[in-house]
Amino acid sequence: MTKQHIHIGTETPGRGFDRFVDAWQRAERGEQTETEVHLNFEDLSMLLAVITPRRLEVLKTLRQEGPMSVRALAKTLARDYKNVHGDTRALEEVGLLERTESGTLQAPWDVIDAHLSLVA
């Protein structure tokens, strides 16, 4: 079984477009390529506003413990429900968390690769 990978980082829109075009051209040629999932932010401050230490803790807990409700997650983390709810909502909005059919939250990614470019 392959691990579910997501690449997060900072990337210019032009670089993302170039990567998309390259993948499109390889697909048109019939080349077998591995699916890549990317979540890119305009700059480091935007990335750090979404991927906070508390939110990483949410991701790790859901990955280790399995799907659970926000209330159960808040209890497991010994954190306030309202704060955990805000964190999970932000992570859902960017695709780092998703809901199961029963409505519980799950972290679908086994590996999050982070890439930060120090030079544009």
KAGI-V526421 format. One record per backbone hydrogen bond with DSSP energy under -1.0 kcal/mol. CO is the residue of the C=O (numbers start at 1). NH is the residue of the N-H. If there is no record, write none. Layout:
BEGIN
co:CO nh:NH
co:CO nh:NH
END
This chain:
BEGIN
co:4 nh:110
co:4 nh:111
co:6 nh:113
co:7 nh:39
co:8 nh:115
co:9 nh:41
co:12 nh:16
co:13 nh:17
co:14 nh:18
co:15 nh:19
co:16 nh:20
co:17 nh:21
co:18 nh:22
co:19 nh:23
co:20 nh:24
co:21 nh:25
co:22 nh:26
co:23 nh:27
co:24 nh:28
co:25 nh:29
co:26 nh:31
co:27 nh:30
co:37 nh:7
co:39 nh:9
co:41 nh:11
co:43 nh:47
co:44 nh:48
co:45 nh:49
co:46 nh:50
co:47 nh:51
co:50 nh:52
co:52 nh:56
co:53 nh:57
co:54 nh:58
co:55 nh:59
co:56 nh:60
co:57 nh:61
co:58 nh:62
co:59 nh:63
co:60 nh:64
co:61 nh:65
co:62 nh:66
co:68 nh:105
co:69 nh:73
co:70 nh:74
co:71 nh:75
co:72 nh:76
co:73 nh:77
co:74 nh:79
co:80 nh:84
co:81 nh:85
co:82 nh:86
co:83 nh:87
co:84 nh:88
co:85 nh:89
co:86 nh:90
co:87 nh:91
co:88 nh:92
co:89 nh:93
co:90 nh:94
co:91 nh:96
co:91 nh:97
co:92 nh:95
co:98 nh:106
co:100 nh:103
co:104 nh:100
co:105 nh:68
co:106 nh:98
co:111 nh:6
co:113 nh:8
co:115 nh:10
END
